[in-house]
Amino acid sequence: MKILHGAEEKEAIKFMDAAIKVAISAMCEKSKCGSVIVKNGLIIGKGFNSPPLDMESQRRCSNNKNVYDIKVTDKTCCVHAEQRAIIDALKHNSEKIIGSRLYFVRLDKDNKKMYAGKPYCTICSKMALDAGIKEFVLWHKEGITVYDTDEYNTLSFQYRE
């Protein structure tokens, strides 16, 4: 991983701001997240978290996660912002996704960006690896941090709450 500085940081802020705009559309009642996928300075995929097909019948935001069986590996009701961005890029720019960079942001209740936690979502990290995304970008207190997707996946599997 590396923390960006200078011109790299300035460019990354532009894409983090784009992810914030996408996250504002999130329909999750617990957390608003947004992602953009970038290749050669262009956004090739966008996504926010919400129930599948934005269907209210699939909403489970208020469910207690402890009611689910241990085999339910993702206890949220939402399709993740990263998943949606990958699907969007594959639908509209599949020839560009290999070697791309995924930017992720989470918002508070007032739509202000929050610092990201450590990498932890193996669902998204595996999907990004399989799609050929080269890097994951998170906004940490220390600065905008870029992870190689392989490293991000490894760290996600090592995560402990």
N, C-alpha and C positions, 0 to 999 in steps of 0.2 A: 504494500500500500504506500501511497505517497500523498502528501498534502500539497495542494496546488498554491502557487504564488505568481505574482506578476500577471503577464498577459494570459497565461493559462487559467489563472483564477478568474480574471475578468471575463473570459469567454465562458467559463463554467457557470458563473453567476447568471449570465444571460439565459443559459439553458435551465438552471434551477428556477429562475423566474418564470420560464415557460411552463415548467412542471407545476409551479404554484398555481398558475392560471388554470391548468387542467384539473388540479386537485379541488378547486373550488366547486366543480361539478359533481364531486363525489357524493354518493347517496347513502353512505354508511352513517349510521347514527352514533357510532362510537369513535370513529377516526376517519379523517379526510386525508387521502393520500393521492399523489399524482406522480406519473412517470412520463418521461419522454426518452425516445431512443434517437441518437444522433450519429450520423455518418458524414464525414467531410463537411462539417459545419451546417448540415441541414437536418431538420427533424424528420425522421422517417416513420415514427410511430408514437402514438399518445395513448395514455390510459389512466383511468381513475378507478377507485374501488367502489363497488356497488353490488347488490345481489345479481345473480345470473339474469341476463336479458333485462335488467332493471325491474324485475318482476317483484311486486310487493308480496306475492304469495310465497316467495323464497326468502323473505326477510326474517332473520333470526338474531338481529343485533342485541336484543334485550335478553336473550336466553343465557342462563347460567352455563358456562362452559363445562362445569363439573357433571352435568347431566349426560354428557356424551360418553360413549364407550371409548376406552383407551385406543381402539383402532382408528377412531376418527382423528386423523393427523392434523387437519386444519379445522379448528372449531369455530372459525368465523363464517358468516353466511356469504361474505362477499368474494367475488372474483377480485384478486389483487390488482392494484394499479400496474404493477410490473407485467403481470400476465396479460392484461388488456393491451398494454403497449406492445408487447411481443406479438400478440395476435394481430393487432393493427398493422404493424410493420410487415408481418408475413403476408397479410392480405394485399397490401398496397405497394410494398417495396421489398419484396422477398430477395431480390437480387442484391440489395444493399445491406442486409442485416449482418452478414458475416464481417466481423472486425469492428462492429459498432460499439457505442458507449451508451449505457442506460443511466439516466439521472433519476433519482427518487427523492421525493420530499413528502413530509407529513405536516399537516396544519393543525393548529389548536382550534378551539371553538370560535375564535374571532378571525379565522382564516389567516393567521400569522404563522410563518414557518417555525417549526420546532426542530431542535437538533435531533438527528437520528441516533438511535442506539447502535449497538454493535450488530454486525451481520448475523441474522438468525433464521431467515426463511429459506429452508432447503427446497421448498416447492418452487419458489421463484429462481433460486440459484441454479437448480438442475435444469429448469426450463430455459434459462438464459444460456447455460452451457450448450444445451442441445441445439438451440437456435443459432449459435455461433457468435453471440455477443461477447466482445473482448473484455469490456470493463464495466464495473458498477461504480456509481458516484453517489456518495452520501455527504450531507452537511453536518459535520461534527463541531463541537465547541472549539476544537483546535483548528478548524478550517475545512474547506472542501476537500474531501478525501477520495482518492481513486483507488479502487481495488481491482486487480486482475480477477476475472470471473472465476477462475479456478481457485484462487485464494479465497474469494468471497464464499464460494461453496464449502471449502474446507472449514473456514471459520464458522459458517452457519451450522455445520454438523458438530462443531465443538462447543456451541453456545449452551450456556447453563444460566437459568434465571437466578 
